[in-house]
Amino acid sequence: MTPRIPSRLCGITLSLFIVTATACGPDAPQASTEAGANAEGTPSQLAASCAADNGGLTLPTGFCAIVFAEGVAGARHLTVADNGDVFVALRNTRPDRNGPVVTGGVTVMRDTNGDGRADTSERWGVNGGNDVLLVDGFVYHSPDDAVLRYPIQAGSMTPSGPPDTIVSGLPATENHTAKSIAIGTDGSLYVNIGSPSNACMEQTRTAGSPGQDPCPQLQTRAGVWRFDANRRGQTQSDGARFATGLRNTVALRMHPETGVLYGAVHGRDQLHDMFPDRFTIDDNAEKPAEEFVRLVQGADFGWPYCYFDPQSGEKVLAPEYGGDGHEVGRCADKSMPIIGFPGHWAPNDLEFYTGSQFPGRYEGGTFIAFHGSWNRAPNPQEGYRVVFVPAAGGEPGSRWETFADGFRDLPSQGRPVGLATGPDGSLYVSDSTGGRIWRIVYAGP
């Protein structure tokens, strides 16, 4: 059977009484609609459950937010089944810095009374991970070094058996170990394998150190690899590098209409810190751009040799390879982004809006969750928001606007990480630090 393009999941951990996860959106086989038949009310009914302060979020006029769940430790990507169940991938966590690691996995949450909030859940899995998909009666889950596939019955919140190992032994050392996954209509499994370093320097993060040329890390990392989603027992050598020069593509998603793969990429850091003779502190904060990209076979986006400069709109040569912030050189033929977002915002998920609840201008558009920066000093740290990119001709356009903000102002200093559309068109957002999951609905003008 040819699999349908699945929606993605974001890891979630629930507070006290609940830990659950829900199946993907309309592009993946879903759990039975009977199981959570009370989960979906009309937008006006759901609006009555919205928090008075929208759970701390600032939203466009006409929108409000329900706090679907709280205390979901380790929440990452998520997706929502046709019956309203939410499957969430959970990272391994250490609640007490000196205590034991709490194993993540998958949590499935269900709203049984139609008030827009989760009230029952199941948690399972053998290891923590970043992503989860529902495809053809299976749940795909991605720990840092593998992709696992659990059999699941329609309408069930738990697997019907142990997992198959689809891919194992994936690189998971040093930095950027989270594996994001997508599955195409032809049964191809796409996996992000992030770079282990900032810029492939000979001496890691040592000021003035040159880059390795050629960079050996590109052989096994800093790209998207393609595997067979239905073949067990694969290793990285069984796959093929699909696209390269991508430092870390945590946001990875298949377009539900066109079947084209898209990603949003974490750019490199510390231009001034590593080369203060060539870059200012402001360059350090504002460059390079975070790239929203269209991924095709053989594309090369240039890392570590090149980065996208938001001021010139060009790929320029990185200083580790002789660049001065202006020279293009060997970067002239590298693949270009659709949009260059502000530096260091850390894009962590994409969602193509397929619902009909939101106003027409949102149809077919793209939501992107930014986890926020840590290295824009002395400028203020930024990001920590969900943005919207309107569609243009059936594909993502080049304009963007902030859709949901206020995460950073929460007591937990929230950091959005996962996005998913519910069957009624609500937008779900997960937060990896505060463990909160919001359900955003449109209540009207």
SEPAKOL-391101 format. One record per residue (C-alpha): residue number from 1; residue in three letters; x, y, z. Coordinates in pm, 1 decimal. Each point is the difference from the previous one (the first is absolute). Layout:
N
(site NUM "ALA" (X Y Z))
...
This chain:
445
(site 1 "MET" (0.0 0.0 0.0))
(site 2 "THR" (129.3 346.5 -84.5))
(site 3 "PRO" (8.0 207.4 320.3))
(site 4 "ARG" (-170.9 332.9 21.1))
(site 5 "ILE" (211.9 302.0 91.5))
(site 6 "PRO" (-7.9 17.4 380.1))
(site 7 "SER" (-21.1 294.7 231.4))
(site 8 "ARG" (267.8 30.9 265.9))
(site 9 "LEU" (-1.6 -19.1 375.3))
(site 10 "CYS" (164.5 205.7 267.0))
(site 11 "GLY" (122.9 -150.9 323.8))
(site 12 "ILE" (-212.9 71.9 301.9))
(site 13 "THR" (-7.5 -86.8 367.4))
(site 14 "LEU" (-308.3 62.3 204.5))
(site 15 "SER" (-36.5 115.3 355.3))
(site 16 "LEU" (-94.7 -209.9 298.9))
(site 17 "PHE" (-301.2 -192.3 -124.5))
(site 18 "ILE" (50.8 -20.8 -374.6))
(site 19 "VAL" (252.6 -101.3 -260.2))
(site 20 "THR" (-120.0 -75.5 -354.0))
(site 21 "ALA" (61.6 41.1 -370.5))
(site 22 "THR" (-218.4 34.2 -305.0))
(site 23 "ALA" (10.4 -110.2 -357.8))
(site 24 "CYS" (92.0 212.6 -294.2))
(site 25 "GLY" (-210.9 229.2 -212.5))
(site 26 "PRO" (-215.2 -63.8 -304.4))
(site 27 "ASP" (284.5 -129.3 -211.5))
(site 28 "ALA" (62.3 -309.5 210.9))
(site 29 "PRO" (-221.8 -298.2 81.0))
(site 30 "GLN" (-172.8 95.6 320.7))
(site 31 "ALA" (-141.1 -166.5 304.9))
(site 32 "SER" (-369.9 -77.8 0.1))
(site 33 "THR" (-220.1 307.3 25.1))
(site 34 "GLU" (-217.8 -188.7 249.2))
(site 35 "ALA" (270.9 -11.5 265.3))
(site 36 "GLY" (-3.3 372.4 61.1))
(site 37 "ALA" (-338.3 92.6 -139.2))
(site 38 "ASN" (-54.5 263.8 267.5))
(site 39 "ALA" (332.8 169.1 -62.7))
(site 40 "GLU" (-104.9 246.2 -269.4))
(site 41 "GLY" (-245.6 280.4 65.2))
(site 42 "THR" (-87.6 288.1 -229.9))
(site 43 "PRO" (239.6 296.5 3.5))
(site 44 "SER" (-250.6 206.4 198.0))
(site 45 "GLN" (-38.0 -279.7 255.5))
(site 46 "LEU" (375.8 -40.4 27.4))
(site 47 "ALA" (45.2 376.1 40.0))
(site 48 "ALA" (-193.1 -25.3 325.6))
(site 49 "SER" (287.6 -212.6 132.3))
(site 50 "CYS" (270.0 248.3 -102.4))
(site 51 "ALA" (212.0 130.7 285.8))
(site 52 "ALA" (-75.9 361.2 91.0))
(site 53 "ASP" (361.3 89.4 -77.8))
(site 54 "ASN" (33.5 -257.1 -282.7))
(site 55 "GLY" (239.9 -192.6 218.3))
(site 56 "GLY" (244.3 289.9 -23.6))
(site 57 "LEU" (1.2 22.9 -380.2))
(site 58 "THR" (-47.1 306.8 -215.6))
(site 59 "LEU" (-207.7 -89.8 -308.4))
(site 60 "PRO" (-157.5 177.1 -298.5))
(site 61 "THR" (-346.7 146.5 40.7))
(site 62 "GLY" (-269.1 -266.2 0.3))
(site 63 "PHE" (223.7 -280.3 131.9))
(site 64 "CYS" (16.3 -140.5 352.1))
(site 65 "ALA" (185.8 -284.5 169.6))
(site 66 "ILE" (-101.0 -290.1 221.3))
(site 67 "VAL" (263.9 -150.4 228.1))
(site 68 "PHE" (-38.9 -357.9 -123.8))
(site 69 "ALA" (254.4 -147.2 244.6))
(site 70 "GLU" (264.5 110.6 249.0))
(site 71 "GLY" (313.3 -144.3 156.9))
(site 72 "VAL" (92.1 -208.9 -305.2))
(site 73 "ALA" (370.9 -41.2 66.3))
(site 74 "GLY" (216.9 -61.6 -303.1))
(site 75 "ALA" (-269.9 93.3 -252.1))
(site 76 "ARG" (120.2 10.6 -358.7))
(site 77 "HIS" (-190.3 -52.7 -327.5))
(site 78 "LEU" (-368.8 -91.5 -1.3))
(site 79 "THR" (-290.7 -87.3 -226.6))
(site 80 "VAL" (-376.9 -34.8 33.2))
(site 81 "ALA" (-213.3 -295.2 -114.3))
(site 82 "ASP" (-339.0 21.1 -167.3))
(site 83 "ASN" (-163.9 -74.4 334.3))
(site 84 "GLY" (189.5 279.9 177.5))
(site 85 "ASP" (257.0 -220.4 175.0))
(site 86 "VAL" (343.3 161.2 20.8))
(site 87 "PHE" (317.9 -208.8 -41.0))
(site 88 "VAL" (310.9 167.7 137.2))
(site 89 "ALA" (366.7 -92.6 -10.5))
(site 90 "LEU" (176.3 42.6 334.6))
(site 91 "ARG" (371.0 52.6 54.0))
(site 92 "ASN" (179.2 -170.6 287.7))
(site 93 "THR" (10.5 244.0 292.3))
(site 94 "ARG" (180.3 43.2 330.3))
(site 95 "PRO" (-241.2 185.2 234.8))
(site 96 "ASP" (265.1 7.8 270.7))
(site 97 "ARG" (341.5 96.8 -136.3))
(site 98 "ASN" (159.2 -254.8 231.7))
(site 99 "GLY" (-275.0 -258.5 -34.2))
(site 100 "PRO" (-74.3 -278.7 -247.3))
(site 101 "VAL" (-103.6 50.1 -361.8))
(site 102 "VAL" (-372.4 -40.6 -63.0))
(site 103 "THR" (-52.3 -190.5 -323.6))
(site 104 "GLY" (-214.9 176.2 -255.5))
(site 105 "GLY" (-180.8 -169.3 -287.5))
(site 106 "VAL" (-349.6 79.7 -123.5))
(site 107 "THR" (-294.6 137.2 191.2))
(site 108 "VAL" (-357.5 -3.2 -133.1))
(site 109 "MET" (-254.0 247.8 136.2))
(site 110 "ARG" (-376.7 -2.1 -39.2))
(site 111 "ASP" (-277.3 250.3 71.9))
(site 112 "THR" (-301.8 -213.5 89.7))
(site 113 "ASN" (-251.8 271.0 95.9))
(site 114 "GLY" (42.0 252.4 -280.9))
(site 115 "ASP" (130.6 287.9 210.1))
(site 116 "GLY" (313.0 31.4 -211.8))
(site 117 "ARG" (234.7 -131.3 271.6))
(site 118 "ALA" (165.4 -338.3 47.0))
(site 119 "ASP" (-140.4 -205.6 285.7))
(site 120 "THR" (143.3 -347.2 -58.8))
(site 121 "SER" (326.0 -132.3 -138.2))
(site 122 "GLU" (232.6 -291.0 -65.5))
(site 123 "ARG" (379.9 2.4 -4.8))
(site 124 "TRP" (226.2 -261.5 -154.3))
(site 125 "GLY" (324.7 -56.4 -189.2))
(site 126 "VAL" (350.5 -135.1 52.1))
(site 127 "ASN" (193.2 325.4 -39.5))
(site 128 "GLY" (-47.5 374.6 -26.8))
(site 129 "GLY" (-7.2 170.3 -337.9))
(site 130 "ASN" (-84.1 306.9 -203.2))
(site 131 "ASP" (-266.5 -101.4 -252.7))
(site 132 "VAL" (-298.0 -230.1 -52.6))
(site 133 "LEU" (-216.6 -86.1 -301.1))
(site 134 "LEU" (-307.7 -217.7 -62.3))
(site 135 "VAL" (8.4 -187.7 -330.5))
(site 136 "ASP" (-195.7 -303.9 -119.9))
(site 137 "GLY" (-67.1 -149.4 341.9))
(site 138 "PHE" (342.6 80.0 145.0))
(site 139 "VAL" (147.3 265.7 227.9))
(site 140 "TYR" (347.5 110.6 -110.7))
(site 141 "HIS" (211.0 144.7 281.2))
(site 142 "SER" (353.8 139.3 -21.6))
(site 143 "PRO" (244.5 -29.2 289.9))
(site 144 "ASP" (333.1 173.7 -63.6))
(site 145 "ASP" (165.0 -304.9 -158.9))
(site 146 "ALA" (-287.5 -188.1 -164.3))
(site 147 "VAL" (-345.7 -5.8 -155.0))
(site 148 "LEU" (-242.1 -243.7 162.7))
(site 149 "ARG" (-339.0 -119.5 -126.8))
(site 150 "TYR" (-274.8 -117.2 235.6))
(site 151 "PRO" (-313.1 -185.3 -120.3))
(site 152 "ILE" (-320.8 164.3 120.0))
(site 153 "GLN" (-369.4 -75.8 -44.9))
(site 154 "ALA" (-238.7 270.2 -118.2))
(site 155 "GLY" (-138.4 187.5 298.9))
(site 156 "SER" (256.4 -136.7 243.4))
(site 157 "MET" (216.8 218.5 219.1))
(site 158 "THR" (267.4 -269.8 43.9))
(site 159 "PRO" (193.5 -225.7 -240.9))
(site 160 "SER" (-112.1 -354.3 -67.5))
(site 161 "GLY" (353.4 -136.2 13.1))
(site 162 "PRO" (370.9 78.7 35.8))
(site 163 "PRO" (171.4 229.1 -248.6))
(site 164 "ASP" (182.5 -90.4 -317.8))
(site 165 "THR" (334.0 172.7 -46.8))
(site 166 "ILE" (-16.2 164.4 -342.3))
(site 167 "VAL" (338.6 176.8 26.2))
(site 168 "SER" (261.5 -26.1 274.5))
(site 169 "GLY" (350.5 121.9 70.1))
(site 170 "LEU" (-62.1 357.1 -117.1))
(site 171 "PRO" (261.1 257.6 111.4))
(site 172 "ALA" (-98.1 141.3 338.5))
(site 173 "THR" (315.4 148.8 152.4))
(site 174 "GLU" (93.1 356.9 96.9))
(site 175 "ASN" (-251.9 259.0 -129.0))
(site 176 "HIS" (-323.7 -5.8 -198.1))
(site 177 "THR" (-103.6 -356.6 74.6))
(site 178 "ALA" (-380.7 35.2 -32.6))
(site 179 "LYS" (-143.0 -194.7 -294.1))
(site 180 "SER" (-295.2 149.8 -187.0))
(site 181 "ILE" (-176.8 -224.3 -250.6))
(site 182 "ALA" (-239.6 18.9 -294.0))
(site 183 "ILE" (-152.3 -268.2 -224.2))
(site 184 "GLY" (-78.5 47.1 -369.0))
(site 185 "THR" (-278.3 -142.1 -213.5))
(site 186 "ASP" (247.7 -247.9 -150.3))
(site 187 "GLY" (86.9 -147.2 340.1))
(site 188 "SER" (326.9 189.9 37.7))
(site 189 "LEU" (103.3 84.3 355.2))
(site 190 "TYR" (190.2 328.6 31.9))
(site 191 "VAL" (216.8 59.2 308.9))
(site 192 "ASN" (179.1 316.1 112.1))
(site 193 "ILE" (352.6 -76.4 121.6))
(site 194 "GLY" (137.8 324.3 141.8))
(site 195 "SER" (364.0 107.2 0.8))
(site 196 "PRO" (209.6 -68.5 311.9))
(site 197 "SER" (163.9 343.0 -15.4))
(site 198 "ASN" (-43.3 369.1 -64.6))
(site 199 "ALA" (213.9 32.6 -314.0))
(site 200 "CYS" (216.7 -314.2 -32.9))
(site 201 "MET" (306.2 179.5 142.1))
(site 202 "GLU" (333.5 -176.8 43.2))
(site 203 "GLN" (-3.9 103.4 368.0))
(site 204 "THR" (-361.4 3.3 115.7))
(site 205 "ARG" (-122.8 350.9 90.1))
(site 206 "THR" (353.8 134.8 25.6))
(site 207 "ALA" (30.9 361.0 -117.9))
(site 208 "GLY" (173.2 22.3 -335.5))
(site 209 "SER" (11.8 -372.5 -65.3))
(site 210 "PRO" (-44.0 -87.2 -368.8))
(site 211 "GLY" (-268.2 -235.8 -121.0))
(site 212 "GLN" (71.6 -352.6 -114.2))
(site 213 "ASP" (-3.7 -4.5 -378.9))
(site 214 "PRO" (-157.8 -218.6 -113.4))
(site 215 "CYS" (-217.2 -35.2 310.5))
(site 216 "PRO" (-11.9 -371.7 93.1))
(site 217 "GLN" (-319.6 49.2 201.1))
(site 218 "LEU" (-199.6 36.8 -323.5))
(site 219 "GLN" (45.0 -369.6 -72.3))
(site 220 "THR" (-229.9 -104.8 281.7))
(site 221 "ARG" (-161.0 319.6 136.0))
(site 222 "ALA" (-123.8 352.6 -81.0))
(site 223 "GLY" (-262.9 -121.5 -242.2))
(site 224 "VAL" (-320.8 -190.4 -60.0))
(site 225 "TRP" (26.4 -373.1 -74.6))
(site 226 "ARG" (-260.5 -214.8 -176.0))
(site 227 "PHE" (-87.4 -355.2 105.6))
(site 228 "ASP" (-279.1 -252.5 -66.5))
(site 229 "ALA" (-277.8 59.0 253.7))
(site 230 "ASN" (-111.7 -365.8 -23.8))
(site 231 "ARG" (334.8 -179.9 19.6))
(site 232 "ARG" (125.2 -120.9 335.7))
(site 233 "GLY" (360.1 -19.4 112.1))
(site 234 "GLN" (153.2 284.2 -200.7))
(site 235 "THR" (310.2 194.6 98.6))
(site 236 "GLN" (118.8 333.4 -137.8))
(site 237 "SER" (193.0 -175.0 -277.6))
(site 238 "ASP" (-328.2 -142.6 -132.0))
(site 239 "GLY" (-136.4 350.3 -50.0))
(site 240 "ALA" (95.5 272.6 -243.3))
(site 241 "ARG" (87.2 361.8 65.3))
(site 242 "PHE" (-292.8 197.3 -143.1))
(site 243 "ALA" (113.9 358.0 70.7))
(site 244 "THR" (313.7 137.8 164.4))
(site 245 "GLY" (158.6 315.5 140.0))
(site 246 "LEU" (-277.1 25.5 262.0))
(site 247 "ARG" (141.9 67.0 345.2))
(site 248 "ASN" (-307.8 -126.9 187.4))
(site 249 "THR" (-347.0 -32.9 -153.7))
(site 250 "VAL" (-213.1 -64.7 307.7))
(site 251 "ALA" (-307.6 136.7 -180.8))
(site 252 "LEU" (-65.7 -256.5 -275.6))
(site 253 "ARG" (-335.7 -48.1 -171.0))
(site 254 "MET" (-151.8 -145.2 -315.7))
(site 255 "HIS" (-245.4 232.9 -176.8))
(site 256 "PRO" (-341.0 -176.6 15.2))
(site 257 "GLU" (-109.1 112.6 -347.2))
(site 258 "THR" (317.0 1.5 -210.2))
(site 259 "GLY" (202.2 -271.9 173.6))
(site 260 "VAL" (304.0 230.8 5.7))
(site 261 "LEU" (227.9 -11.7 305.0))
(site 262 "TYR" (66.4 325.1 188.9))
(site 263 "GLY" (218.5 89.6 294.7))
(site 264 "ALA" (111.0 287.2 219.8))
(site 265 "VAL" (366.3 -4.4 96.5))
(site 266 "HIS" (199.9 109.9 303.8))
(site 267 "GLY" (282.6 219.7 -129.6))
(site 268 "ARG" (354.1 19.5 137.3))
(site 269 "ASP" (99.5 219.8 298.5))
(site 270 "GLN" (276.8 224.6 133.8))
(site 271 "LEU" (136.5 189.2 -298.6))
(site 272 "HIS" (148.8 274.9 221.5))
(site 273 "ASP" (104.5 -238.4 277.5))
(site 274 "MET" (203.9 -210.7 -241.0))
(site 275 "PHE" (123.3 281.5 -231.6))
(site 276 "PRO" (-15.5 336.8 181.9))
(site 277 "ASP" (226.4 157.6 -260.7))
(site 278 "ARG" (-262.1 -48.7 -272.8))
(site 279 "PHE" (-338.8 17.1 175.2))
(site 280 "THR" (-163.0 237.2 246.9))
(site 281 "ILE" (-204.2 -87.6 304.9))
(site 282 "ASP" (-310.5 95.5 -195.6))
(site 283 "ASP" (104.3 -242.5 -274.8))
(site 284 "ASN" (21.2 -264.8 271.8))
(site 285 "ALA" (-358.7 69.5 106.5))
(site 286 "GLU" (-169.0 50.2 -335.1))
(site 287 "LYS" (179.9 -244.4 -231.0))
(site 288 "PRO" (-35.4 -240.1 -160.8))
(site 289 "ALA" (-367.5 -42.9 -87.4))
(site 290 "GLU" (-200.7 -306.1 98.2))
(site 291 "GLU" (-101.0 -153.0 -335.4))
(site 292 "PHE" (-344.4 -122.0 -105.8))
(site 293 "VAL" (77.1 -235.5 -288.6))
(site 294 "ARG" (-151.9 -219.6 -269.5))
(site 295 "LEU" (183.2 -333.0 2.5))
(site 296 "VAL" (58.1 -190.1 -325.0))
(site 297 "GLN" (228.7 -286.6 -92.9))
(site 298 "GLY" (363.7 111.4 -12.3))
(site 299 "ALA" (-51.7 348.6 144.5))
(site 300 "ASP" (303.8 148.5 176.8))
(site 301 "PHE" (-63.3 296.6 230.2))
(site 302 "GLY" (366.3 60.9 69.0))
(site 303 "TRP" (73.8 -72.5 367.9))
(site 304 "PRO" (271.2 28.4 128.8))
(site 305 "TYR" (164.6 189.4 -286.3))
(site 306 "CYS" (-281.8 252.1 -51.2))
(site 307 "TYR" (-279.9 177.2 181.7))
(site 308 "PHE" (-292.1 220.9 -104.0))
(site 309 "ASP" (56.7 368.6 71.3))
(site 310 "PRO" (-334.1 173.8 67.2))
(site 311 "GLN" (133.9 343.0 -95.7))
(site 312 "SER" (140.8 -85.4 -342.1))
(site 313 "GLY" (-246.6 -279.8 -73.0))
(site 314 "GLU" (289.0 -220.5 -115.8))
(site 315 "LYS" (180.8 -311.4 108.9))
(site 316 "VAL" (343.2 119.6 111.6))
(site 317 "LEU" (321.6 -178.1 90.2))
(site 318 "ALA" (40.9 -92.2 367.6))
(site 319 "PRO" (303.9 146.8 179.6))
(site 320 "GLU" (135.3 -346.9 80.9))
(site 321 "TYR" (46.9 -37.5 -376.1))
(site 322 "GLY" (143.5 345.6 -69.6))
(site 323 "GLY" (-318.2 208.4 -11.2))
(site 324 "ASP" (-26.6 359.6 118.5))
(site 325 "GLY" (-377.4 33.7 13.6))
(site 326 "HIS" (-23.8 124.9 -360.1))
(site 327 "GLU" (183.3 -245.0 -226.2))
(site 328 "VAL" (-226.7 -250.7 -177.5))
(site 329 "GLY" (265.3 -220.1 -161.1))
(site 330 "ARG" (-85.8 -369.6 -2.7))
(site 331 "CYS" (-346.2 77.0 142.3))
(site 332 "ALA" (-138.2 136.6 -327.8))
(site 333 "ASP" (-157.5 -332.0 -99.3))
(site 334 "LYS" (-143.5 -99.5 339.7))
(site 335 "SER" (-375.1 -48.2 46.0))
(site 336 "MET" (-185.5 306.5 125.2))
(site 337 "PRO" (-274.1 28.3 264.0))
(site 338 "ILE" (-360.8 105.5 -54.4))
(site 339 "ILE" (33.1 231.4 302.0))
(site 340 "GLY" (292.5 104.0 217.2))
(site 341 "PHE" (-135.7 48.8 352.6))
(site 342 "PRO" (184.1 198.3 270.7))
(site 343 "GLY" (313.5 -159.7 135.4))
(site 344 "HIS" (0.7 -256.4 281.8))
(site 345 "TRP" (-379.5 -27.7 33.0))
(site 346 "ALA" (30.4 -383.1 -17.7))
(site 347 "PRO" (-286.7 -133.1 -217.0))
(site 348 "ASN" (-122.4 -328.8 143.5))
(site 349 "ASP" (-316.1 -96.9 -188.4))
(site 350 "LEU" (-211.5 65.9 -309.5))
(site 351 "GLU" (-373.3 -46.8 -54.2))
(site 352 "PHE" (-183.6 46.5 -327.6))
(site 353 "TYR" (-349.3 115.4 90.5))
(site 354 "THR" (-259.6 -229.8 -156.1))
(site 355 "GLY" (-293.7 90.7 224.6))
(site 356 "SER" (-303.8 212.7 -82.0))
(site 357 "GLN" (-66.2 157.4 341.3))
(site 358 "PHE" (238.1 295.3 -40.8))
(site 359 "PRO" (-76.0 288.6 -239.8))
(site 360 "GLY" (64.0 -66.1 -370.4))
(site 361 "ARG" (335.5 178.8 -9.8))
(site 362 "TYR" (146.3 -280.4 212.2))
(site 363 "GLU" (-98.9 -275.3 -243.3))
(site 364 "GLY" (305.5 -187.4 -123.9))
(site 365 "GLY" (237.1 224.0 194.2))
(site 366 "THR" (291.5 -104.4 218.9))
(site 367 "PHE" (40.6 37.9 375.8))
(site 368 "ILE" (356.4 -15.0 135.2))
(site 369 "ALA" (85.3 -40.2 370.1))
(site 370 "PHE" (317.7 174.9 115.8))
(site 371 "HIS" (161.9 -125.9 318.1))
(site 372 "GLY" (184.6 327.3 64.7))
(site 373 "SER" (358.9 118.1 23.9))
(site 374 "TRP" (276.0 -23.3 260.4))
(site 375 "ASN" (277.8 190.0 -175.6))
(site 376 "ARG" (-117.0 341.7 -120.6))
(site 377 "ALA" (170.8 195.4 278.7))
(site 378 "PRO" (40.5 289.7 48.4))
(site 379 "ASN" (-323.0 31.0 -199.8))
(site 380 "PRO" (-315.7 -142.5 161.2))
(site 381 "GLN" (-61.2 -371.4 -43.0))
(site 382 "GLU" (-271.8 -57.3 -259.7))
(site 383 "GLY" (-216.5 -261.0 -167.3))
(site 384 "TYR" (-227.2 -191.4 242.4))
(site 385 "ARG" (-299.3 30.6 -230.1))
(site 386 "VAL" (-210.1 -162.4 -269.8))
(site 387 "VAL" (0.7 176.5 -335.6))
(site 388 "PHE" (-226.9 -37.6 -302.1))
(site 389 "VAL" (107.0 -7.9 -365.5))
(site 390 "PRO" (-295.6 51.7 -241.1))
(site 391 "ALA" (-14.8 -229.9 -302.1))
(site 392 "ALA" (73.2 131.4 -348.3))
(site 393 "GLY" (-109.1 -211.4 -295.3))
(site 394 "GLY" (-40.5 -314.5 208.1))
(site 395 "GLU" (349.0 23.3 149.9))
(site 396 "PRO" (146.7 196.5 293.3))
(site 397 "GLY" (42.5 368.3 -80.9))
(site 398 "SER" (282.4 233.1 96.3))
(site 399 "ARG" (-186.5 220.5 252.2))
(site 400 "TRP" (-46.0 -79.5 367.6))
(site 401 "GLU" (-167.7 139.3 311.7))
(site 402 "THR" (-7.9 -83.4 370.7))
(site 403 "PHE" (-305.3 -209.8 87.8))
(site 404 "ALA" (48.9 -100.5 366.6))
(site 405 "ASP" (229.3 178.6 244.1))
(site 406 "GLY" (42.2 41.6 374.4))
(site 407 "PHE" (169.0 -333.6 72.9))
(site 408 "ARG" (314.2 165.9 136.9))
(site 409 "ASP" (-205.2 208.3 245.1))
(site 410 "LEU" (-147.6 -304.2 174.1))
(site 411 "PRO" (138.5 -85.9 346.5))
(site 412 "SER" (157.5 -310.2 -156.4))
(site 413 "GLN" (146.5 207.8 -287.6))
(site 414 "GLY" (-173.0 -224.1 -250.4))
(site 415 "ARG" (162.2 -119.8 -322.3))
(site 416 "PRO" (-236.4 -124.6 -273.5))
(site 417 "VAL" (119.3 -312.8 -176.7))
(site 418 "GLY" (-283.2 -197.0 -164.1))
(site 419 "LEU" (-302.4 73.2 -220.6))
(site 420 "ALA" (-297.4 -204.0 -120.2))
(site 421 "THR" (-345.3 62.2 -147.6))
(site 422 "GLY" (-301.9 -170.9 155.1))
(site 423 "PRO" (-286.8 -148.5 -203.1))
(site 424 "ASP" (-215.3 305.6 73.6))
(site 425 "GLY" (275.3 237.4 -115.0))
(site 426 "SER" (130.5 97.1 344.5))
(site 427 "LEU" (376.9 55.6 21.2))
(site 428 "TYR" (189.2 -177.3 278.5))
(site 429 "VAL" (332.1 136.0 130.9))
(site 430 "SER" (237.5 -171.6 244.5))
(site 431 "ASP" (251.6 162.6 235.1))
(site 432 "SER" (316.0 -188.6 92.7))
(site 433 "THR" (88.6 196.0 314.3))
(site 434 "GLY" (-331.3 66.5 173.4))
(site 435 "GLY" (-161.4 -320.8 -122.2))
(site 436 "ARG" (-316.8 174.7 -111.6))
(site 437 "ILE" (-204.2 -84.6 -309.2))
(site 438 "TRP" (-231.7 260.3 -145.4))
(site 439 "ARG" (-297.3 -52.2 -229.8))
(site 440 "ILE" (-55.3 313.8 -205.7))
(site 441 "VAL" (-349.8 53.0 -145.6))
(site 442 "TYR" (-163.1 268.9 -209.4))
(site 443 "ALA" (-301.4 143.1 179.0))
(site 444 "GLY" (-88.5 265.1 -256.1))
(site 445 "PRO" (52.3 375.9 -40.5))
